[in-house]
Amino acid sequence: MARLVYLILSLFLVLGLKAQDKVSFQTSDSLEVVAHLYEIDPSYPYIILYHQSGYSKGEFKEIAISLLKLKYNCLAVDLRFGKGVKSIPNETSVNAKKSHIVSSMYDSRLDIKASIEYAFERSGKEVLLLGSSFSGTLALLEAKLNPKVKAVIAYSPGEFFRNEFLIHDELDGMEKPVYIAGSQLEYPYLKRLTKLVPKNNLVVFQPQNASGKHGAKALWKEDKVSKEYWLSLLMFINNLQ
């Protein structure tokens, strides 16, 4: 508990942590995926960060720095389905267009698979996945199937892929820790969506003091209840130790 309190108090402090490096790796369909690597210790495990529709790795410009304080490295990935946010363009999307590679939401699952391999090879440790909106859904699916994933965090996931799969059904019997968060409006839907996840593996969070936001931008400092989201997330991650 003392460690958790310390993390909460220090979460929003700038401690001069290492800035990100730009890295790239290839998918099974030969797309060059671009990501920001935040590495403070090669021996630490990774949290891999995936943006929402229309965004880029810039969604995690502030978030990643805070996550580093939990003794995790971070990899913020440009999925092929996106444009940009916080003045940071989506370079994977640009690469997909240049190479005439399909760049649908569903094809972003190949970027997720490749990022897991990249992070796992660097540390040799199971990774955590953190997805936002559509990528949260893909992260949940990959977490269930991939033995290199320890746990999954999904902000505002949903049934974005009805022509391919229903995440409600795919989550049946999920054996890994699952953290779900959304706005107050989304909360009843998220409870139904994750009904088949064993209760001992599941946390579903909604803020209490304001409506909250869709996706991982709920963690941005400018959101009035971001500290509520952060406290809940820290408790989940702390329990994984």
Sine and cosine of phi, psi and omega as CSV:
sin_phi,cos_phi,sin_psi,cos_psi,sin_omega,cos_omega
0.00,0.00,-0.65,0.76,0.01,-1.00
-0.87,0.50,-0.65,0.76,0.02,-1.00
-0.90,0.44,-0.65,0.76,0.00,-1.00
-0.90,0.43,-0.69,0.72,0.03,-1.00
-0.87,0.49,-0.68,0.74,0.03,-1.00
-0.87,0.49,-0.67,0.74,-0.01,-1.00
-0.91,0.43,-0.64,0.77,0.01,-1.00
-0.90,0.44,-0.69,0.73,-0.03,-1.00
-0.92,0.39,-0.55,0.84,-0.08,-1.00
-1.00,-0.07,-0.08,1.00,-0.18,-0.98
-0.84,0.55,-0.65,0.76,-0.11,-0.99
-0.99,-0.14,0.18,0.98,0.06,-1.00
-1.00,0.02,0.58,-0.81,0.07,-1.00
-1.00,-0.04,0.88,-0.47,-0.12,-0.99
-0.94,-0.34,0.29,0.96,0.03,-1.00
0.94,0.33,0.53,0.85,-0.01,-1.00
-0.94,0.33,0.37,-0.93,-0.09,-1.00
-0.86,0.51,0.72,-0.69,0.04,-1.00
-0.94,0.33,0.23,-0.97,-0.05,-1.00
-0.97,0.22,0.45,-0.89,0.16,-0.99
-0.93,-0.37,0.55,-0.84,0.07,-1.00
-1.00,0.05,0.77,-0.64,0.02,-1.00
-0.75,-0.66,0.22,-0.98,0.06,-1.00
-0.53,-0.85,0.38,-0.92,0.03,-1.00
-0.41,-0.91,0.29,-0.96,-0.10,-1.00
-0.97,-0.25,0.53,-0.85,0.07,-1.00
-1.00,-0.04,0.08,-1.00,0.02,-1.00
-0.92,0.38,-0.33,0.94,0.08,-1.00
-0.97,-0.23,0.40,0.91,0.17,-0.99
0.93,0.37,0.44,0.90,0.10,-1.00
-1.00,0.01,0.70,-0.71,0.10,-1.00
-0.99,0.11,0.91,-0.41,0.02,-1.00
-1.00,-0.08,0.74,-0.67,0.01,-1.00
-0.97,-0.26,0.63,-0.78,-0.01,-1.00
-0.55,-0.83,0.33,-0.94,0.17,-0.99
-0.99,-0.16,0.81,-0.59,0.00,-1.00
-0.98,-0.21,0.84,-0.54,0.08,-1.00
-0.91,-0.42,0.99,-0.16,-0.09,-1.00
-0.86,-0.52,0.87,-0.50,0.02,-1.00
-0.96,-0.26,-0.37,0.93,0.04,-1.00
-0.37,-0.93,0.86,-0.51,-0.05,-1.00
-0.85,0.53,-0.37,0.93,-0.03,-1.00
-0.99,0.10,-0.19,0.98,-0.01,-1.00
-0.98,0.22,0.51,-0.86,0.11,-0.99
-0.95,0.31,0.13,-0.99,-0.06,-1.00
-0.93,-0.38,0.59,-0.80,0.33,-0.94
-0.97,-0.25,0.85,-0.53,0.00,-1.00
-0.99,-0.17,0.76,-0.65,-0.18,-0.98
-0.93,-0.38,0.80,-0.60,-0.04,-1.00
-0.84,-0.54,0.75,-0.66,-0.11,-0.99
-0.99,0.12,0.16,-0.99,0.06,-1.00
-1.00,0.06,0.09,-1.00,-0.04,-1.00
-0.84,0.55,0.71,-0.70,0.05,-1.00
0.99,0.14,-0.06,1.00,-0.08,-1.00
-0.97,-0.25,-0.25,-0.97,-0.01,-1.00
-0.52,-0.85,-0.09,-1.00,0.09,-1.00
-0.85,0.53,-0.29,0.96,0.04,-1.00
-0.89,0.45,-0.31,0.95,0.06,-1.00
-0.86,0.51,-0.41,0.91,-0.11,-0.99
-0.93,-0.37,0.32,0.95,-0.03,-1.00
-0.84,0.55,-0.68,0.73,0.04,-1.00
-1.00,-0.01,-0.63,0.78,-0.10,-1.00
-0.87,0.50,-0.69,0.72,-0.07,-1.00
-0.87,0.49,-0.65,0.76,-0.02,-1.00
-0.87,0.49,-0.64,0.77,0.04,-1.00
-0.93,0.36,-0.61,0.79,-0.02,-1.00
-0.92,0.39,-0.46,0.89,0.03,-1.00
-0.87,0.50,-0.47,0.88,-0.03,-1.00
-0.94,0.33,-0.17,0.99,0.02,-1.00
-1.00,-0.06,0.19,0.98,-0.03,-1.00
0.90,0.43,0.67,0.74,0.19,-0.98
-0.83,-0.56,0.64,-0.77,0.27,-0.96
-0.98,0.21,0.33,-0.94,0.02,-1.00
-0.79,-0.61,0.55,-0.83,0.11,-0.99
-0.76,-0.65,0.95,-0.32,0.01,-1.00
-0.99,-0.13,0.90,-0.43,-0.22,-0.97
-0.97,-0.23,0.71,-0.71,0.23,-0.97
-0.99,0.15,0.96,-0.28,0.14,-0.99
-0.97,0.24,0.39,-0.92,-0.10,-1.00
-0.93,0.37,-0.30,0.96,-0.01,-1.00
-0.98,-0.20,1.00,-0.04,-0.02,-1.00
0.06,-1.00,0.08,-1.00,0.02,-1.00
-0.78,-0.63,-0.92,0.39,-0.01,-1.00
0.12,-0.99,0.24,-0.97,0.05,-1.00
-0.30,-0.95,0.49,-0.87,-0.02,-1.00
0.80,0.60,0.64,0.76,0.05,-1.00
0.91,0.42,0.32,0.95,0.04,-1.00
-0.91,-0.42,0.91,-0.40,-0.05,-1.00
-0.96,0.27,0.34,-0.94,0.08,-1.00
-1.00,-0.01,0.97,-0.22,-0.10,-1.00
-0.98,0.19,-0.45,0.89,0.06,-1.00
-0.92,0.39,-0.65,0.76,0.05,-1.00
-0.87,0.50,-0.66,0.75,0.05,-1.00
-0.89,0.46,-0.69,0.73,0.01,-1.00
-0.89,0.45,-0.61,0.79,0.01,-1.00
-0.90,0.44,-0.67,0.74,0.01,-1.00
-0.92,0.40,-0.67,0.74,0.01,-1.00
-0.89,0.45,-0.59,0.81,-0.06,-1.00
-1.00,-0.08,0.05,1.00,-0.01,-1.00
0.82,0.57,0.69,0.72,0.03,-1.00
-0.97,-0.22,0.67,-0.74,-0.03,-1.00
-0.85,0.53,0.71,-0.70,-0.11,-0.99
-0.76,-0.65,0.73,0.69,0.04,-1.00
-0.98,0.17,0.20,-0.98,0.07,-1.00
-0.84,0.54,-0.72,0.70,-0.07,-1.00
-0.91,0.41,-0.58,0.82,0.01,-1.00
-0.93,0.36,-0.26,0.97,0.06,-1.00
-0.89,0.45,-0.28,0.96,0.04,-1.00
-0.87,0.48,-0.48,0.88,0.03,-1.00
-0.93,0.36,-0.56,0.83,0.06,-1.00
-0.93,0.38,-0.63,0.78,0.03,-1.00
-0.90,0.43,-0.72,0.70,0.02,-1.00
-0.86,0.52,-0.71,0.71,-0.03,-1.00
-0.91,0.40,-0.59,0.80,-0.01,-1.00
-0.93,0.37,-0.59,0.81,0.04,-1.00
-0.90,0.44,-0.70,0.72,0.03,-1.00
-0.88,0.48,-0.67,0.74,-0.02,-1.00
-0.89,0.46,-0.76,0.65,-0.05,-1.00
-0.93,0.37,-0.64,0.77,-0.01,-1.00
-0.91,0.43,-0.62,0.78,0.02,-1.00
-0.92,0.40,-0.52,0.86,-0.02,-1.00
-0.95,0.30,-0.64,0.77,-0.11,-0.99
-0.94,-0.34,-0.38,0.92,-0.08,-1.00
0.96,0.29,0.23,0.97,-0.04,-1.00
-0.86,-0.51,0.48,-0.88,0.07,-1.00
-0.84,0.54,0.55,-0.84,-0.07,-1.00
-0.97,-0.25,0.34,-0.94,0.22,-0.98
-0.97,-0.23,0.64,-0.77,0.07,-1.00
-0.95,-0.30,0.69,-0.72,0.08,-1.00
-0.78,-0.63,0.93,-0.37,-0.04,-1.00
-0.91,-0.41,0.37,-0.93,-0.06,-1.00
-0.78,-0.62,0.89,-0.45,0.01,-1.00
0.88,0.48,-0.86,-0.52,-0.07,-1.00
-0.85,0.52,-0.60,0.80,-0.01,-1.00
-0.95,0.30,-0.39,0.92,0.12,-0.99
-0.90,0.44,-0.64,0.77,0.06,-1.00
-0.90,0.44,-0.73,0.69,0.02,-1.00
-0.90,0.43,-0.59,0.81,0.03,-1.00
-0.91,0.41,-0.64,0.77,0.05,-1.00
-0.88,0.47,-0.71,0.71,0.01,-1.00
-0.89,0.46,-0.73,0.68,-0.03,-1.00
-0.91,0.40,-0.60,0.80,0.00,-1.00
-0.87,0.49,-0.64,0.77,0.00,-1.00
-0.92,0.40,-0.58,0.81,-0.14,-0.99
-1.00,-0.02,-0.40,0.92,-0.20,-0.98
-0.97,-0.23,0.87,-0.49,-0.02,-1.00
-0.94,0.35,-0.19,0.98,0.01,-1.00
-1.00,0.05,-0.01,1.00,0.01,-1.00
-0.97,-0.23,0.80,-0.60,-0.03,-1.00
-1.00,0.05,-0.66,0.75,-0.07,-1.00
-0.36,-0.93,0.22,-0.97,-0.05,-1.00
-0.67,-0.74,0.63,-0.77,0.03,-1.00
-0.85,-0.53,0.82,-0.57,-0.06,-1.00
-0.74,-0.67,0.85,-0.53,0.06,-1.00
-0.99,-0.14,0.89,-0.46,0.06,-1.00
0.83,0.56,0.76,0.65,0.10,-0.99
-0.94,0.33,0.20,-0.98,0.01,-1.00
-0.19,-0.98,-0.03,-1.00,0.00,-1.00
-1.00,0.08,0.95,0.30,-0.02,-1.00
-1.00,0.07,-0.12,0.99,-0.17,-0.99
-0.76,-0.65,0.72,0.69,-0.08,-1.00
-0.87,0.50,-0.45,0.89,0.02,-1.00
-0.98,0.22,-0.27,0.96,-0.03,-1.00
-0.93,-0.36,-0.70,0.72,-0.01,-1.00
-0.25,-0.97,0.28,-0.96,0.13,-0.99
-0.93,-0.36,0.89,-0.46,-0.06,-1.00
-0.91,0.40,-0.49,0.87,0.08,-1.00
-0.81,0.59,-0.72,0.69,-0.03,-1.00
-0.96,0.27,-0.63,0.78,-0.05,-1.00
-0.91,0.42,-0.43,0.90,-0.03,-1.00
-0.99,0.16,-0.08,1.00,0.02,-1.00
-0.85,0.53,0.84,-0.54,0.03,-1.00
0.97,0.23,0.30,0.95,0.03,-1.00
-0.81,0.58,0.81,-0.59,-0.09,-1.00
-0.98,-0.21,-0.04,1.00,-0.04,-1.00
-0.96,-0.28,0.41,-0.91,0.04,-1.00
-0.88,0.47,0.71,-0.70,-0.04,-1.00
-0.80,-0.60,0.78,-0.63,0.10,-1.00
-0.88,-0.48,0.82,-0.57,0.01,-1.00
-0.85,-0.52,0.70,-0.71,0.07,-1.00
-0.66,-0.75,0.49,-0.87,0.05,-1.00
-0.29,-0.96,-0.12,-0.99,0.03,-1.00
-0.98,0.21,0.15,-0.99,0.07,-1.00
-0.86,0.51,-0.63,0.77,0.01,-1.00
-0.90,0.43,-0.59,0.80,-0.06,-1.00
-0.99,0.17,-0.34,0.94,-0.17,-0.98
-0.81,0.59,-0.76,0.65,0.00,-1.00
-0.87,0.50,-0.62,0.78,0.03,-1.00
-0.91,0.42,-0.67,0.74,-0.01,-1.00
-0.91,0.41,-0.56,0.83,0.07,-1.00
-0.90,0.44,-0.67,0.75,0.02,-1.00
-0.93,0.36,-0.64,0.77,-0.04,-1.00
-0.87,0.49,-0.57,0.82,-0.09,-1.00
-0.97,-0.26,0.36,0.93,-0.08,-1.00
-0.86,0.52,-0.50,0.86,-0.08,-1.00
-1.00,0.00,-0.06,1.00,0.07,-1.00
-0.97,0.25,0.77,-0.64,0.05,-1.00
-0.81,0.59,0.73,-0.68,-0.13,-0.99
-0.86,0.50,-0.52,0.85,-0.01,-1.00
-0.95,0.30,-0.18,0.98,0.02,-1.00
-0.96,-0.28,0.08,1.00,-0.23,-0.97
-0.81,-0.59,0.69,-0.72,0.23,-0.97
-0.82,-0.58,0.79,-0.62,0.11,-0.99
-0.85,-0.52,0.86,-0.51,-0.13,-0.99
-0.90,-0.44,0.61,-0.79,0.21,-0.98
-0.70,-0.71,0.55,-0.84,0.04,-1.00
-0.95,0.30,0.39,-0.92,-0.04,-1.00
-0.97,-0.25,-0.50,0.87,-0.19,-0.98
-0.98,-0.17,-0.03,1.00,0.08,-1.00
-0.26,-0.97,0.13,-0.99,-0.13,-0.99
-0.94,0.35,-0.47,0.88,-0.01,-1.00
1.00,0.09,-0.09,-1.00,-0.09,-1.00
-0.79,-0.61,0.32,-0.95,0.12,-0.99
-0.99,0.11,0.74,-0.67,0.07,-1.00
0.99,0.13,-0.07,-1.00,-0.08,-1.00
-0.94,0.33,-0.18,0.98,0.07,-1.00
-0.92,0.40,-0.14,0.99,0.15,-0.99
-0.87,0.49,-0.36,0.93,0.01,-1.00
-1.00,0.04,-0.13,0.99,0.02,-1.00
-0.91,0.41,0.61,-0.79,-0.08,-1.00
-0.87,0.49,-0.49,0.87,-0.05,-1.00
-0.95,0.30,-0.25,0.97,0.05,-1.00
-0.96,0.27,0.73,-0.68,-0.14,-0.99
-0.91,0.41,-0.36,0.93,0.02,-1.00
-0.90,-0.43,0.40,0.91,-0.01,-1.00
-0.86,0.50,-0.55,0.84,0.00,-1.00
-0.92,0.40,-0.52,0.85,0.10,-1.00
-0.89,0.45,-0.73,0.68,0.03,-1.00
-0.87,0.50,-0.69,0.73,-0.05,-1.00
-0.91,0.41,-0.68,0.74,0.00,-1.00
-0.87,0.49,-0.71,0.71,0.02,-1.00
-0.89,0.46,-0.68,0.73,0.00,-1.00
-0.91,0.42,-0.68,0.73,0.01,-1.00
-0.87,0.49,-0.65,0.76,0.02,-1.00
-0.89,0.46,-0.66,0.75,0.02,-1.00
-0.89,0.45,-0.77,0.64,-0.04,-1.00
-0.91,0.41,-0.63,0.78,0.02,-1.00
-0.87,0.49,-0.57,0.82,0.01,-1.00
-0.96,0.27,-0.20,0.98,0.05,-1.00
-0.99,0.13,-0.30,0.96,-0.11,-0.99
-0.90,0.43,0.00,0.00,0.00,0.00
